[in-house]
Amino acid sequence: MQAKDMLEQDDRHGLNIYIQIHGWSVGEAMNHEAISAPPETVAGRIGNLMLTHIIKRAPVMSNRRPVGVVSPCDLINLVIDAPGRRAAKGSDAMRLTTKARLTADLGIGSDKVDLVVKDGQVQVQGIPEPNIQQKAIRTLVEGIRGINGYLDRTTLLPSRVVSASITAGGGQ
């Protein structure tokens, strides 16, 4: 049997199609621009990279060699297992919680808004885009337990209007 006859026979049996469908390699599926970090990277930094690039795992590299993998679950466990003396309290805790929720829930980072927390009152400053972000920020802040009020000092870009509103007792 000649090579041409063998190829025709393979095609009749669908083997070429089978190979095309099931013969993919990891190299064909992988992302060629891997997001990685050295072991000394601050946990918050890799968390932000995971959020920004919508990835679930990141290799940890040392001297161009993989030494581990970090996941969002790993980062959460790091926070849960943190010693009590390092945990923020009072206004600092509210500020950290609110900033983390703004980033995680709404994708709004410190480059867009800044927070000042004093006596349970959260003051939001910055330039959210668009107007719906301003409303989402307010909804998020008022839904955080322990927040006693919300002061909106954000500037809306399209109309260059500064909004100032105060609510009391917004937290649960």
N, C-alpha and C positions, 0 to 999 in steps of 0.2 A: 504494500500500500504506500502510495506517495504522500508527501507532506500535505499537498493540496487536498487530497482525499481525506486525510486525517482531520484537517481543520473543518472541512464541510461536515464530517461526522460529529465533531465536537459541537458545532453550531446547532446541528439537529437535536442534540441532547440538551441544549441550553447551558452547556458548561461554561461557555464564555460569558454568558449573561450572569450566571451564578457567581463566577469569579469577580465580575465587575461589581456586583451588589454586595457580596460578602467579603471581599478581599481588601477592605479599607485598612489602612494602618493608623496607628496612633499619630504618626507624623502628619497625616492628612487631616486629622481632627484637632490637633493641638493649636493653641494660640501661640503665634510666633513671637509676640511681645510679652513675655512673662513678667509679672510684677513680683519682685522678690525683695527681701530685706536682710540686712546683716543682723546677727543676734542681739546687738546692742540698741536696735531701733526701739524707740519709745512705743509702747502698746497703742496709744492713741493715734500715732502716725500711721501705723499699719492698718488700724481700724478705718481711718479716713480713706486710705488707698483702696481698701476693700469696698467701701461705699461708693467712692468715685468711679471705680472701674468695674463695679458690679461683679466682683469675684467672691467665691466662697472659701478659697484656700490660697495661701501664699507661701512659696518655698522660702525657707530661711537659709541663707548662703553665707559661708565663711571661706575665704580664700578660693572663691569661684567653685566651691563644692557644696552640695546640699547637706545641711546638718539637721534639718527638720522641716516641719510644715506647721503653719498656724492657721486656725479657723476662727470664725466669730465665737464659737462655743468656747474655744481656748481663752479668748479675751474676756468673755463673761466670767469664766471660772477664775481668772486672775483677779478680777474685781471682787468676786464673792469671797475668795480666800485671802484678800488683803487684810493685814493686821488692823485692828480697830484704831490704833493710834494714828494711822495714816489716813483714816476716813475723814472727809470734810464734815463740818458740823454747821448748823445754823444757816446763815446767809450764804456762806461758801458752798455748802451742800446744795442749796436751792439753785444757786447760779450754775454749778457743775451739772446738776440734773437737767436743768432747763436747756443749757447749751447742748448737752448730749442728745436730748430729745429733739431739739431743733434740727440737729444734723441727721440723726437716725430716722426720725419720723417724716421730716419735711425736706431734708436735703439742703437746709439753709445753714451755711457755715459762718464762721467768725468774720469772713470777708464781707458779708452782707449786713449782719447785725451784731450789736454788742449788748451786753446785759449788765445792769447794776441792780443788786438786790440789797435792800436794807429794811429791816424789821418786817420781813415777809412780803414786802412790796417789790414787784419786779418792774424795772424800767427798761424798756426796749428802745435802743437807738440804732439808726442805720438807714439803709436804703433797700428795702425789699422790692423785688420785681416779680410780677406785676402786683396790682392791688390785692388780688386774691391771696398772695403770700402774707400780706398784712393781716388779713382776716384769719388765716390759718394759724399764724403766730399767736394771735389773741386767743383763739380757741384752745390751742395747745397749752399756753401759759395758764389760762384760767382753769384748766382741767388737772393741773398738778396739785397733789395733796400738799397742804401747808402754805400755799400761796394765798396771801390775804388781799392782794390787790394787784392791779396791772396799770402801768403808765406807759402809754404809747407815744414815743418821741421819734417815730420814723418819718422819713421824708419820701414821698412818692415821686418818682422820676418824671412821669409824663406831664403832670401839671405843676410840679415843683411846689406842692402844697405840703405844709407840715401839719400833721395830725396830732392833737393832744387830747386824750381822753383818759379818764380814771374810772376804774371799777373797783368796788370794795367787796370783799368776801367771795371772790371768784373761785377759790380753791375748794376742794372737797374735804 
